[in-house]
Amino acid sequence: MTAAHQPGTIGRTPGSNGLATAGFVTGLLSPIAALFIPIVGIVLGVLGIVLGLRGRKQGTSTGLATAGVVLGAVGIVLAVVLVVAAVAVVNS
């Protein structure tokens, strides 16, 4: 019996890492959301980092997990920079 036909693998591809994929998706959405609603970008960035780090511990698909961590960090930094710039413009 192959891995794809064993009980408990319904809907999963052998070797897939759901946490790494979730970290990548939330990390990818983080910088996009940061441009429009910075708080959402920060939340998605934190989720991308947390899910990416947890996905890296599982050992498979570490590339997606690493990308999620990096993109999540980029989203957080972008959101913070935009908020600081907006506050500076408003206060000047």
HTML snippet that shows the backbone in 3Dmol.js (N, CA, C, O; Angstrom):
<script src="https://3Dmol.org/build/3Dmol-min.js"></script>
<div id="view" style="width:600px;height:400px;position:relative"></div>
<script>
const pdb = `
ATOM      1  N   MET A   1       0.854  -1.173   0.000  1.00  0.00           N
ATOM      2  CA  MET A   1       0.000   0.000   0.000  1.00  0.00           C
ATOM      3  C   MET A   1       0.901   1.237   0.000  1.00  0.00           C
ATOM      4  O   MET A   1       1.822   1.337   0.810  1.00  0.00           O
ATOM      5  N   THR A   2       0.637   2.166  -0.898  1.00  0.00           N
ATOM      6  CA  THR A   2       1.453   3.378  -0.962  1.00  0.00           C
ATOM      7  C   THR A   2       1.032   4.356   0.122  1.00  0.00           C
ATOM      8  O   THR A   2      -0.021   4.206   0.740  1.00  0.00           O
ATOM      9  N   ALA A   3       1.879   5.367   0.343  1.00  0.00           N
ATOM     10  CA  ALA A   3       1.594   6.362   1.383  1.00  0.00           C
ATOM     11  C   ALA A   3       0.299   7.111   1.103  1.00  0.00           C
ATOM     12  O   ALA A   3      -0.405   7.510   2.031  1.00  0.00           O
ATOM     13  N   ALA A   4      -0.019   7.303  -0.180  1.00  0.00           N
ATOM     14  CA  ALA A   4      -1.230   8.040  -0.538  1.00  0.00           C
ATOM     15  C   ALA A   4      -2.492   7.240  -0.231  1.00  0.00           C
ATOM     16  O   ALA A   4      -3.575   7.817  -0.139  1.00  0.00           O
ATOM     17  N   HIS A   5      -2.370   5.909  -0.069  1.00  0.00           N
ATOM     18  CA  HIS A   5      -3.537   5.074   0.175  1.00  0.00           C
ATOM     19  C   HIS A   5      -3.650   4.596   1.611  1.00  0.00           C
ATOM     20  O   HIS A   5      -4.535   3.801   1.926  1.00  0.00           O
ATOM     21  N   GLN A   6      -2.791   5.054   2.470  1.00  0.00           N
ATOM     22  CA  GLN A   6      -2.854   4.637   3.867  1.00  0.00           C
ATOM     23  C   GLN A   6      -3.909   5.449   4.609  1.00  0.00           C
ATOM     24  O   GLN A   6      -4.167   6.604   4.269  1.00  0.00           O
ATOM     25  N   PRO A   7      -4.515   4.838   5.623  1.00  0.00           N
ATOM     26  CA  PRO A   7      -5.507   5.577   6.410  1.00  0.00           C
ATOM     27  C   PRO A   7      -4.867   6.800   7.067  1.00  0.00           C
ATOM     28  O   PRO A   7      -3.714   6.758   7.495  1.00  0.00           O
ATOM     29  N   GLY A   8      -5.625   7.874   7.138  1.00  0.00           N
ATOM     30  CA  GLY A   8      -5.142   9.091   7.772  1.00  0.00           C
ATOM     31  C   GLY A   8      -4.477  10.059   6.816  1.00  0.00           C
ATOM     32  O   GLY A   8      -4.030  11.125   7.238  1.00  0.00           O
ATOM     33  N   THR A   9      -4.399   9.718   5.535  1.00  0.00           N
ATOM     34  CA  THR A   9      -3.772  10.607   4.570  1.00  0.00           C
ATOM     35  C   THR A   9      -4.779  11.146   3.556  1.00  0.00           C
ATOM     36  O   THR A   9      -4.398  11.586   2.471  1.00  0.00           O
ATOM     37  N   ILE A  10      -6.041  11.113   3.906  1.00  0.00           N
ATOM     38  CA  ILE A  10      -7.073  11.577   2.985  1.00  0.00           C
ATOM     39  C   ILE A  10      -6.898  13.079   2.748  1.00  0.00           C
ATOM     40  O   ILE A  10      -6.850  13.858   3.700  1.00  0.00           O
ATOM     41  N   GLY A  11      -6.804  13.477   1.496  1.00  0.00           N
ATOM     42  CA  GLY A  11      -6.700  14.884   1.155  1.00  0.00           C
ATOM     43  C   GLY A  11      -5.311  15.474   1.316  1.00  0.00           C
ATOM     44  O   GLY A  11      -5.129  16.675   1.111  1.00  0.00           O
ATOM     45  N   ARG A  12      -4.340  14.672   1.673  1.00  0.00           N
ATOM     46  CA  ARG A  12      -2.971  15.170   1.842  1.00  0.00           C
ATOM     47  C   ARG A  12      -2.063  14.527   0.815  1.00  0.00           C
ATOM     48  O   ARG A  12      -2.182  13.344   0.495  1.00  0.00           O
ATOM     49  N   THR A  13      -1.159  15.334   0.313  1.00  0.00           N
ATOM     50  CA  THR A  13      -0.135  14.824  -0.580  1.00  0.00           C
ATOM     51  C   THR A  13       1.030  14.363   0.281  1.00  0.00           C
ATOM     52  O   THR A  13       1.428  15.086   1.194  1.00  0.00           O
ATOM     53  N   PRO A  14       1.589  13.191   0.023  1.00  0.00           N
ATOM     54  CA  PRO A  14       2.729  12.754   0.824  1.00  0.00           C
ATOM     55  C   PRO A  14       3.863  13.765   0.737  1.00  0.00           C
ATOM     56  O   PRO A  14       4.223  14.213  -0.351  1.00  0.00           O
ATOM     57  N   GLY A  15       4.421  14.119   1.881  1.00  0.00           N
ATOM     58  CA  GLY A  15       5.518  15.066   1.932  1.00  0.00           C
ATOM     59  C   GLY A  15       5.085  16.517   2.017  1.00  0.00           C
ATOM     60  O   GLY A  15       5.934  17.408   2.039  1.00  0.00           O
ATOM     61  N   SER A  16       3.776  16.778   2.065  1.00  0.00           N
ATOM     62  CA  SER A  16       3.325  18.160   2.159  1.00  0.00           C
ATOM     63  C   SER A  16       3.400  18.629   3.605  1.00  0.00           C
ATOM     64  O   SER A  16       3.339  17.826   4.537  1.00  0.00           O
ATOM     65  N   ASN A  17       3.533  19.933   3.776  1.00  0.00           N
ATOM     66  CA  ASN A  17       3.655  20.516   5.106  1.00  0.00           C
ATOM     67  C   ASN A  17       2.660  21.664   5.189  1.00  0.00           C
ATOM     68  O   ASN A  17       2.906  22.756   4.676  1.00  0.00           O
ATOM     69  N   GLY A  18       1.534  21.402   5.844  1.00  0.00           N
ATOM     70  CA  GLY A  18       0.469  22.393   5.926  1.00  0.00           C
ATOM     71  C   GLY A  18       0.874  23.655   6.651  1.00  0.00           C
ATOM     72  O   GLY A  18       0.469  24.751   6.263  1.00  0.00           O
ATOM     73  N   LEU A  19       1.680  23.516   7.714  1.00  0.00           N
ATOM     74  CA  LEU A  19       2.108  24.696   8.457  1.00  0.00           C
ATOM     75  C   LEU A  19       3.025  25.577   7.613  1.00  0.00           C
ATOM     76  O   LEU A  19       2.935  26.803   7.666  1.00  0.00           O
ATOM     77  N   ALA A  20       3.902  24.953   6.839  1.00  0.00           N
ATOM     78  CA  ALA A  20       4.796  25.727   5.976  1.00  0.00           C
ATOM     79  C   ALA A  20       3.986  26.465   4.907  1.00  0.00           C
ATOM     80  O   ALA A  20       4.264  27.626   4.606  1.00  0.00           O
ATOM     81  N   THR A  21       2.999  25.798   4.343  1.00  0.00           N
ATOM     82  CA  THR A  21       2.152  26.427   3.327  1.00  0.00           C
ATOM     83  C   THR A  21       1.350  27.575   3.935  1.00  0.00           C
ATOM     84  O   THR A  21       1.251  28.649   3.341  1.00  0.00           O
ATOM     85  N   ALA A  22       0.782  27.353   5.109  1.00  0.00           N
ATOM     86  CA  ALA A  22       0.020  28.409   5.780  1.00  0.00           C
ATOM     87  C   ALA A  22       0.923  29.585   6.137  1.00  0.00           C
ATOM     88  O   ALA A  22       0.518  30.739   6.002  1.00  0.00           O
ATOM     89  N   GLY A  23       2.134  29.305   6.587  1.00  0.00           N
ATOM     90  CA  GLY A  23       3.082  30.367   6.896  1.00  0.00           C
ATOM     91  C   GLY A  23       3.444  31.168   5.657  1.00  0.00           C
ATOM     92  O   GLY A  23       3.561  32.392   5.714  1.00  0.00           O
ATOM     93  N   PHE A  24       3.622  30.475   4.535  1.00  0.00           N
ATOM     94  CA  PHE A  24       3.944  31.165   3.286  1.00  0.00           C
ATOM     95  C   PHE A  24       2.793  32.049   2.832  1.00  0.00           C
ATOM     96  O   PHE A  24       3.005  33.199   2.446  1.00  0.00           O
ATOM     97  N   VAL A  25       1.580  31.520   2.875  1.00  0.00           N
ATOM     98  CA  VAL A  25       0.420  32.289   2.408  1.00  0.00           C
ATOM     99  C   VAL A  25       0.201  33.516   3.283  1.00  0.00           C
ATOM    100  O   VAL A  25       0.014  34.615   2.760  1.00  0.00           O
ATOM    101  N   THR A  26       0.221  33.356   4.601  1.00  0.00           N
ATOM    102  CA  THR A  26       0.019  34.506   5.485  1.00  0.00           C
ATOM    103  C   THR A  26       1.188  35.482   5.378  1.00  0.00           C
ATOM    104  O   THR A  26       0.990  36.696   5.432  1.00  0.00           O
ATOM    105  N   GLY A  27       2.400  34.958   5.226  1.00  0.00           N
ATOM    106  CA  GLY A  27       3.553  35.831   5.035  1.00  0.00           C
ATOM    107  C   GLY A  27       3.462  36.611   3.735  1.00  0.00           C
ATOM    108  O   GLY A  27       3.828  37.785   3.686  1.00  0.00           O
ATOM    109  N   LEU A  28       2.977  35.968   2.685  1.00  0.00           N
ATOM    110  CA  LEU A  28       2.828  36.624   1.388  1.00  0.00           C
ATOM    111  C   LEU A  28       1.757  37.715   1.431  1.00  0.00           C
ATOM    112  O   LEU A  28       1.915  38.769   0.816  1.00  0.00           O
ATOM    113  N   LEU A  29       0.685  37.464   2.148  1.00  0.00           N
ATOM    114  CA  LEU A  29      -0.388  38.451   2.248  1.00  0.00           C
ATOM    115  C   LEU A  29      -0.026  39.618   3.163  1.00  0.00           C
ATOM    116  O   LEU A  29      -0.622  40.690   3.061  1.00  0.00           O
ATOM    117  N   SER A  30       0.935  39.421   4.046  1.00  0.00           N
ATOM    118  CA  SER A  30       1.297  40.439   5.026  1.00  0.00           C
ATOM    119  C   SER A  30       1.755  41.756   4.398  1.00  0.00           C
ATOM    120  O   SER A  30       1.190  42.794   4.742  1.00  0.00           O
ATOM    121  N   PRO A  31       2.749  41.780   3.494  1.00  0.00           N
ATOM    122  CA  PRO A  31       3.145  43.070   2.914  1.00  0.00           C
ATOM    123  C   PRO A  31       2.051  43.718   2.066  1.00  0.00           C
ATOM    124  O   PRO A  31       1.958  44.943   1.986  1.00  0.00           O
ATOM    125  N   ILE A  32       1.232  42.888   1.441  1.00  0.00           N
ATOM    126  CA  ILE A  32       0.134  43.428   0.629  1.00  0.00           C
ATOM    127  C   ILE A  32      -0.881  44.115   1.535  1.00  0.00           C
ATOM    128  O   ILE A  32      -1.323  45.228   1.254  1.00  0.00           O
ATOM    129  N   ALA A  33      -1.245  43.443   2.623  1.00  0.00           N
ATOM    130  CA  ALA A  33      -2.207  44.022   3.558  1.00  0.00           C
ATOM    131  C   ALA A  33      -1.625  45.239   4.262  1.00  0.00           C
ATOM    132  O   ALA A  33      -2.356  46.179   4.574  1.00  0.00           O
ATOM    133  N   ALA A  34      -0.309  45.234   4.518  1.00  0.00           N
ATOM    134  CA  ALA A  34       0.333  46.352   5.213  1.00  0.00           C
ATOM    135  C   ALA A  34       0.201  47.651   4.426  1.00  0.00           C
ATOM    136  O   ALA A  34       0.176  48.731   5.016  1.00  0.00           O
ATOM    137  N   LEU A  35       0.116  47.558   3.110  1.00  0.00           N
ATOM    138  CA  LEU A  35      -0.031  48.758   2.293  1.00  0.00           C
ATOM    139  C   LEU A  35      -1.391  49.426   2.484  1.00  0.00           C
ATOM    140  O   LEU A  35      -1.510  50.643   2.338  1.00  0.00           O
ATOM    141  N   PHE A  36      -2.410  48.642   2.809  1.00  0.00           N
ATOM    142  CA  PHE A  36      -3.757  49.179   2.908  1.00  0.00           C
ATOM    143  C   PHE A  36      -4.232  49.312   4.353  1.00  0.00           C
ATOM    144  O   PHE A  36      -4.791  50.342   4.731  1.00  0.00           O
ATOM    145  N   ILE A  37      -4.015  48.286   5.151  1.00  0.00           N
ATOM    146  CA  ILE A  37      -4.432  48.297   6.560  1.00  0.00           C
ATOM    147  C   ILE A  37      -3.254  47.753   7.380  1.00  0.00           C
ATOM    148  O   ILE A  37      -3.122  46.539   7.537  1.00  0.00           O
ATOM    149  N   PRO A  38      -2.404  48.638   7.900  1.00  0.00           N
ATOM    150  CA  PRO A  38      -1.172  48.192   8.553  1.00  0.00           C
ATOM    151  C   PRO A  38      -1.368  47.191   9.698  1.00  0.00           C
ATOM    152  O   PRO A  38      -0.554  46.280   9.854  1.00  0.00           O
ATOM    153  N   ILE A  39      -2.414  47.336  10.491  1.00  0.00           N
ATOM    154  CA  ILE A  39      -2.604  46.407  11.612  1.00  0.00           C
ATOM    155  C   ILE A  39      -2.849  44.986  11.100  1.00  0.00           C
ATOM    156  O   ILE A  39      -2.408  44.017  11.718  1.00  0.00           O
ATOM    157  N   VAL A  40      -3.548  44.863   9.982  1.00  0.00           N
ATOM    158  CA  VAL A  40      -3.778  43.546   9.384  1.00  0.00           C
ATOM    159  C   VAL A  40      -2.459  42.980   8.865  1.00  0.00           C
ATOM    160  O   VAL A  40      -2.202  41.782   8.981  1.00  0.00           O
ATOM    161  N   GLY A  41      -1.630  43.844   8.295  1.00  0.00           N
ATOM    162  CA  GLY A  41      -0.311  43.419   7.839  1.00  0.00           C
ATOM    163  C   GLY A  41       0.551  42.907   8.979  1.00  0.00           C
ATOM    164  O   GLY A  41       1.285  41.931   8.822  1.00  0.00           O
ATOM    165  N   ILE A  42       0.462  43.573  10.135  1.00  0.00           N
ATOM    166  CA  ILE A  42       1.234  43.130  11.304  1.00  0.00           C
ATOM    167  C   ILE A  42       0.723  41.780  11.792  1.00  0.00           C
ATOM    168  O   ILE A  42       1.517  40.885  12.083  1.00  0.00           O
ATOM    169  N   VAL A  43      -0.575  41.629  11.883  1.00  0.00           N
ATOM    170  CA  VAL A  43      -1.151  40.360  12.356  1.00  0.00           C
ATOM    171  C   VAL A  43      -0.783  39.218  11.406  1.00  0.00           C
ATOM    172  O   VAL A  43      -0.377  38.143  11.849  1.00  0.00           O
ATOM    173  N   LEU A  44      -0.924  39.451  10.115  1.00  0.00           N
ATOM    174  CA  LEU A  44      -0.568  38.411   9.146  1.00  0.00           C
ATOM    175  C   LEU A  44       0.929  38.126   9.169  1.00  0.00           C
ATOM    176  O   LEU A  44       1.346  36.983   8.983  1.00  0.00           O
ATOM    177  N   GLY A  45       1.731  39.149   9.395  1.00  0.00           N
ATOM    178  CA  GLY A  45       3.175  38.957   9.495  1.00  0.00           C
ATOM    179  C   GLY A  45       3.553  38.088  10.676  1.00  0.00           C
ATOM    180  O   GLY A  45       4.390  37.193  10.556  1.00  0.00           O
ATOM    181  N   VAL A  46       2.934  38.353  11.818  1.00  0.00           N
ATOM    182  CA  VAL A  46       3.199  37.534  13.004  1.00  0.00           C
ATOM    183  C   VAL A  46       2.761  36.093  12.747  1.00  0.00           C
ATOM    184  O   VAL A  46       3.475  35.153  13.095  1.00  0.00           O
ATOM    185  N   LEU A  47       1.596  35.924  12.145  1.00  0.00           N
ATOM    186  CA  LEU A  47       1.128  34.568  11.813  1.00  0.00           C
ATOM    187  C   LEU A  47       2.083  33.875  10.844  1.00  0.00           C
ATOM    188  O   LEU A  47       2.384  32.692  11.004  1.00  0.00           O
ATOM    189  N   GLY A  48       2.557  34.606   9.847  1.00  0.00           N
ATOM    190  CA  GLY A  48       3.501  34.038   8.886  1.00  0.00           C
ATOM    191  C   GLY A  48       4.781  33.577   9.561  1.00  0.00           C
ATOM    192  O   GLY A  48       5.306  32.509   9.246  1.00  0.00           O
ATOM    193  N   ILE A  49       5.284  34.381  10.489  1.00  0.00           N
ATOM    194  CA  ILE A  49       6.507  34.010  11.204  1.00  0.00           C
ATOM    195  C   ILE A  49       6.275  32.793  12.090  1.00  0.00           C
ATOM    196  O   ILE A  49       7.058  31.844  12.065  1.00  0.00           O
ATOM    197  N   VAL A  50       5.204  32.820  12.869  1.00  0.00           N
ATOM    198  CA  VAL A  50       4.926  31.710  13.798  1.00  0.00           C
ATOM    199  C   VAL A  50       4.677  30.409  13.037  1.00  0.00           C
ATOM    200  O   VAL A  50       5.259  29.375  13.366  1.00  0.00           O
ATOM    201  N   LEU A  51       3.818  30.459  12.026  1.00  0.00           N
ATOM    202  CA  LEU A  51       3.516  29.245  11.264  1.00  0.00           C
ATOM    203  C   LEU A  51       4.737  28.767  10.483  1.00  0.00           C
ATOM    204  O   LEU A  51       4.971  27.564  10.363  1.00  0.00           O
ATOM    205  N   GLY A  52       5.506  29.704   9.958  1.00  0.00           N
ATOM    206  CA  GLY A  52       6.720  29.333   9.240  1.00  0.00           C
ATOM    207  C   GLY A  52       7.739  28.646  10.132  1.00  0.00           C
ATOM    208  O   GLY A  52       8.343  27.647   9.741  1.00  0.00           O
ATOM    209  N   LEU A  53       7.928  29.183  11.329  1.00  0.00           N
ATOM    210  CA  LEU A  53       8.877  28.558  12.265  1.00  0.00           C
ATOM    211  C   LEU A  53       8.397  27.181  12.699  1.00  0.00           C
ATOM    212  O   LEU A  53       9.193  26.249  12.812  1.00  0.00           O
ATOM    213  N   ARG A  54       7.099  27.053  12.942  1.00  0.00           N
ATOM    214  CA  ARG A  54       6.567  25.733  13.309  1.00  0.00           C
ATOM    215  C   ARG A  54       6.663  24.763  12.135  1.00  0.00           C
ATOM    216  O   ARG A  54       6.915  23.574  12.333  1.00  0.00           O
ATOM    217  N   GLY A  55       6.461  25.263  10.910  1.00  0.00           N
ATOM    218  CA  GLY A  55       6.580  24.429   9.719  1.00  0.00           C
ATOM    219  C   GLY A  55       8.006  23.960   9.487  1.00  0.00           C
ATOM    220  O   GLY A  55       8.221  22.850   9.002  1.00  0.00           O
ATOM    221  N   ARG A  56       8.987  24.798   9.830  1.00  0.00           N
ATOM    222  CA  ARG A  56      10.393  24.403   9.675  1.00  0.00           C
ATOM    223  C   ARG A  56      10.748  23.246  10.599  1.00  0.00           C
ATOM    224  O   ARG A  56      11.597  22.420  10.263  1.00  0.00           O
ATOM    225  N   LYS A  57      10.105  23.181  11.760  1.00  0.00           N
ATOM    226  CA  LYS A  57      10.401  22.101  12.706  1.00  0.00           C
ATOM    227  C   LYS A  57       9.911  20.748  12.203  1.00  0.00           C
ATOM    228  O   LYS A  57      10.397  19.708  12.647  1.00  0.00           O
ATOM    229  N   GLN A  58       8.949  20.756  11.278  1.00  0.00           N
ATOM    230  CA  GLN A  58       8.431  19.488  10.756  1.00  0.00           C
ATOM    231  C   GLN A  58       9.382  18.855   9.747  1.00  0.00           C
ATOM    232  O   GLN A  58       9.275  17.662   9.466  1.00  0.00           O
ATOM    233  N   GLY A  59      10.301  19.627   9.206  1.00  0.00           N
ATOM    234  CA  GLY A  59      11.343  19.061   8.365  1.00  0.00           C
ATOM    235  C   GLY A  59      11.078  18.991   6.876  1.00  0.00           C
ATOM    236  O   GLY A  59      12.028  18.880   6.102  1.00  0.00           O
ATOM    237  N   THR A  60       9.822  19.050   6.437  1.00  0.00           N
ATOM    238  CA  THR A  60       9.543  19.001   5.003  1.00  0.00           C
ATOM    239  C   THR A  60       9.104  20.379   4.534  1.00  0.00           C
ATOM    240  O   THR A  60       8.558  21.151   5.322  1.00  0.00           O
ATOM    241  N   SER A  61       9.325  20.696   3.299  1.00  0.00           N
ATOM    242  CA  SER A  61       8.956  21.984   2.699  1.00  0.00           C
ATOM    243  C   SER A  61       9.529  23.158   3.476  1.00  0.00           C
ATOM    244  O   SER A  61       8.829  24.136   3.737  1.00  0.00           O
ATOM    245  N   THR A  62      10.794  23.064   3.843  1.00  0.00           N
ATOM    246  CA  THR A  62      11.377  24.149   4.626  1.00  0.00           C
ATOM    247  C   THR A  62      11.547  25.419   3.797  1.00  0.00           C
ATOM    248  O   THR A  62      11.658  26.508   4.361  1.00  0.00           O
ATOM    249  N   GLY A  63      11.570  25.300   2.482  1.00  0.00           N
ATOM    250  CA  GLY A  63      11.667  26.488   1.639  1.00  0.00           C
ATOM    251  C   GLY A  63      10.444  27.382   1.779  1.00  0.00           C
ATOM    252  O   GLY A  63      10.569  28.600   1.901  1.00  0.00           O
ATOM    253  N   LEU A  64       9.270  26.780   1.760  1.00  0.00           N
ATOM    254  CA  LEU A  64       8.041  27.552   1.952  1.00  0.00           C
ATOM    255  C   LEU A  64       7.994  28.147   3.351  1.00  0.00           C
ATOM    256  O   LEU A  64       7.571  29.289   3.529  1.00  0.00           O
ATOM    257  N   ALA A  65       8.424  27.382   4.339  1.00  0.00           N
ATOM    258  CA  ALA A  65       8.418  27.870   5.714  1.00  0.00           C
ATOM    259  C   ALA A  65       9.352  29.061   5.860  1.00  0.00           C
ATOM    260  O   ALA A  65       8.993  30.058   6.486  1.00  0.00           O
ATOM    261  N   THR A  66      10.537  28.968   5.293  1.00  0.00           N
ATOM    262  CA  THR A  66      11.495  30.070   5.368  1.00  0.00           C
ATOM    263  C   THR A  66      10.957  31.297   4.648  1.00  0.00           C
ATOM    264  O   THR A  66      11.095  32.416   5.143  1.00  0.00           O
ATOM    265  N   ALA A  67      10.350  31.100   3.497  1.00  0.00           N
ATOM    266  CA  ALA A  67       9.757  32.215   2.764  1.00  0.00           C
ATOM    267  C   ALA A  67       8.652  32.874   3.580  1.00  0.00           C
ATOM    268  O   ALA A  67       8.517  34.097   3.556  1.00  0.00           O
ATOM    269  N   GLY A  68       7.861  32.088   4.301  1.00  0.00           N
ATOM    270  CA  GLY A  68       6.817  32.636   5.158  1.00  0.00           C
ATOM    271  C   GLY A  68       7.387  33.493   6.274  1.00  0.00           C
ATOM    272  O   GLY A  68       6.843  34.550   6.593  1.00  0.00           O
ATOM    273  N   VAL A  69       8.485  33.038   6.868  1.00  0.00           N
ATOM    274  CA  VAL A  69       9.136  33.802   7.942  1.00  0.00           C
ATOM    275  C   VAL A  69       9.669  35.125   7.392  1.00  0.00           C
ATOM    276  O   VAL A  69       9.457  36.181   7.989  1.00  0.00           O
ATOM    277  N   VAL A  70      10.354  35.064   6.263  1.00  0.00           N
ATOM    278  CA  VAL A  70      10.950  36.270   5.684  1.00  0.00           C
ATOM    279  C   VAL A  70       9.869  37.257   5.240  1.00  0.00           C
ATOM    280  O   VAL A  70       9.954  38.448   5.538  1.00  0.00           O
ATOM    281  N   LEU A  71       8.860  36.767   4.533  1.00  0.00           N
ATOM    282  CA  LEU A  71       7.790  37.653   4.070  1.00  0.00           C
ATOM    283  C   LEU A  71       6.985  38.226   5.234  1.00  0.00           C
ATOM    284  O   LEU A  71       6.548  39.375   5.176  1.00  0.00           O
ATOM    285  N   GLY A  72       6.788  37.439   6.284  1.00  0.00           N
ATOM    286  CA  GLY A  72       6.111  37.945   7.473  1.00  0.00           C
ATOM    287  C   GLY A  72       6.883  39.081   8.115  1.00  0.00           C
ATOM    288  O   GLY A  72       6.296  40.080   8.531  1.00  0.00           O
ATOM    289  N   ALA A  73       8.212  38.931   8.199  1.00  0.00           N
ATOM    290  CA  ALA A  73       9.050  39.988   8.761  1.00  0.00           C
ATOM    291  C   ALA A  73       9.015  41.236   7.887  1.00  0.00           C
ATOM    292  O   ALA A  73       8.961  42.356   8.396  1.00  0.00           O
ATOM    293  N   VAL A  74       9.045  41.042   6.575  1.00  0.00           N
ATOM    294  CA  VAL A  74       8.962  42.177   5.647  1.00  0.00           C
ATOM    295  C   VAL A  74       7.631  42.913   5.829  1.00  0.00           C
ATOM    296  O   VAL A  74       7.593  44.143   5.838  1.00  0.00           O
ATOM    297  N   GLY A  75       6.558  42.163   5.971  1.00  0.00           N
ATOM    298  CA  GLY A  75       5.242  42.771   6.170  1.00  0.00           C
ATOM    299  C   GLY A  75       5.162  43.579   7.450  1.00  0.00           C
ATOM    300  O   GLY A  75       4.583  44.666   7.465  1.00  0.00           O
ATOM    301  N   ILE A  76       5.740  43.055   8.529  1.00  0.00           N
ATOM    302  CA  ILE A  76       5.733  43.775   9.808  1.00  0.00           C
ATOM    303  C   ILE A  76       6.542  45.062   9.689  1.00  0.00           C
ATOM    304  O   ILE A  76       6.085  46.126  10.106  1.00  0.00           O
ATOM    305  N   VAL A  77       7.734  44.967   9.127  1.00  0.00           N
ATOM    306  CA  VAL A  77       8.586  46.158   8.979  1.00  0.00           C
ATOM    307  C   VAL A  77       7.902  47.198   8.096  1.00  0.00           C
ATOM    308  O   VAL A  77       7.905  48.385   8.420  1.00  0.00           O
ATOM    309  N   LEU A  78       7.319  46.763   6.988  1.00  0.00           N
ATOM    310  CA  LEU A  78       6.630  47.683   6.093  1.00  0.00           C
ATOM    311  C   LEU A  78       5.472  48.379   6.804  1.00  0.00           C
ATOM    312  O   LEU A  78       5.294  49.589   6.661  1.00  0.00           O
ATOM    313  N   ALA A  79       4.690  47.630   7.563  1.00  0.00           N
ATOM    314  CA  ALA A  79       3.555  48.216   8.280  1.00  0.00           C
ATOM    315  C   ALA A  79       4.026  49.238   9.308  1.00  0.00           C
ATOM    316  O   ALA A  79       3.440  50.314   9.429  1.00  0.00           O
ATOM    317  N   VAL A  80       5.073  48.907  10.041  1.00  0.00           N
ATOM    318  CA  VAL A  80       5.583  49.836  11.056  1.00  0.00           C
ATOM    319  C   VAL A  80       6.127  51.105  10.398  1.00  0.00           C
ATOM    320  O   VAL A  80       5.874  52.210  10.878  1.00  0.00           O
ATOM    321  N   VAL A  81       6.864  50.951   9.315  1.00  0.00           N
ATOM    322  CA  VAL A  81       7.401  52.119   8.604  1.00  0.00           C
ATOM    323  C   VAL A  81       6.262  52.999   8.082  1.00  0.00           C
ATOM    324  O   VAL A  81       6.338  54.224   8.176  1.00  0.00           O
ATOM    325  N   LEU A  82       5.230  52.399   7.544  1.00  0.00           N
ATOM    326  CA  LEU A  82       4.108  53.183   7.027  1.00  0.00           C
ATOM    327  C   LEU A  82       3.358  53.903   8.141  1.00  0.00           C
ATOM    328  O   LEU A  82       2.928  55.042   7.958  1.00  0.00           O
ATOM    329  N   VAL A  83       3.197  53.259   9.283  1.00  0.00           N
ATOM    330  CA  VAL A  83       2.522  53.910  10.414  1.00  0.00           C
ATOM    331  C   VAL A  83       3.365  55.076  10.926  1.00  0.00           C
ATOM    332  O   VAL A  83       2.832  56.154  11.190  1.00  0.00           O
ATOM    333  N   VAL A  84       4.661  54.872  11.065  1.00  0.00           N
ATOM    334  CA  VAL A  84       5.533  55.952  11.532  1.00  0.00           C
ATOM    335  C   VAL A  84       5.527  57.101  10.541  1.00  0.00           C
ATOM    336  O   VAL A  84       5.493  58.261  10.951  1.00  0.00           O
ATOM    337  N   ALA A  85       5.558  56.811   9.245  1.00  0.00           N
ATOM    338  CA  ALA A  85       5.514  57.869   8.236  1.00  0.00           C
ATOM    339  C   ALA A  85       4.181  58.616   8.279  1.00  0.00           C
ATOM    340  O   ALA A  85       4.152  59.840   8.152  1.00  0.00           O
ATOM    341  N   ALA A  86       3.099  57.897   8.454  1.00  0.00           N
ATOM    342  CA  ALA A  86       1.781  58.544   8.518  1.00  0.00           C
ATOM    343  C   ALA A  86       1.685  59.445   9.743  1.00  0.00           C
ATOM    344  O   ALA A  86       1.150  60.550   9.655  1.00  0.00           O
ATOM    345  N   VAL A  87       2.192  58.991  10.874  1.00  0.00           N
ATOM    346  CA  VAL A  87       2.172  59.809  12.087  1.00  0.00           C
ATOM    347  C   VAL A  87       3.040  61.052  11.902  1.00  0.00           C
ATOM    348  O   VAL A  87       2.669  62.140  12.343  1.00  0.00           O
ATOM    349  N   ALA A  88       4.181  60.897  11.258  1.00  0.00           N
ATOM    350  CA  ALA A  88       5.061  62.040  11.019  1.00  0.00           C
ATOM    351  C   ALA A  88       4.395  63.068  10.097  1.00  0.00           C
ATOM    352  O   ALA A  88       4.527  64.274  10.307  1.00  0.00           O
ATOM    353  N   VAL A  89       3.691  62.593   9.095  1.00  0.00           N
ATOM    354  CA  VAL A  89       3.017  63.513   8.171  1.00  0.00           C
ATOM    355  C   VAL A  89       1.877  64.235   8.878  1.00  0.00           C
ATOM    356  O   VAL A  89       1.686  65.435   8.680  1.00  0.00           O
ATOM    357  N   VAL A  90       1.131  63.527   9.688  1.00  0.00           N
ATOM    358  CA  VAL A  90       0.007  64.131  10.392  1.00  0.00           C
ATOM    359  C   VAL A  90       0.490  65.153  11.410  1.00  0.00           C
ATOM    360  O   VAL A  90      -0.145  66.194  11.583  1.00  0.00           O
ATOM    361  N   ASN A  91       1.592  64.879  12.084  1.00  0.00           N
ATOM    362  CA  ASN A  91       2.099  65.774  13.136  1.00  0.00           C
ATOM    363  C   ASN A  91       2.900  66.955  12.585  1.00  0.00           C
ATOM    364  O   ASN A  91       3.253  67.856  13.345  1.00  0.00           O
ATOM    365  N   SER A  92       3.188  66.971  11.305  1.00  0.00           N
ATOM    366  CA  SER A  92       3.983  68.082  10.774  1.00  0.00           C
ATOM    367  C   SER A  92       3.121  69.204  10.235  1.00  0.00           C
ATOM    368  O   SER A  92       3.645  70.209   9.755  1.00  0.00           O
TER     369      SER A  92
END
`;
const viewer = $3Dmol.createViewer("view");
viewer.addModel(pdb, "pdb");
viewer.setStyle({}, {cartoon: {color: "spectrum"}});
viewer.zoomTo();
viewer.render();
</script>
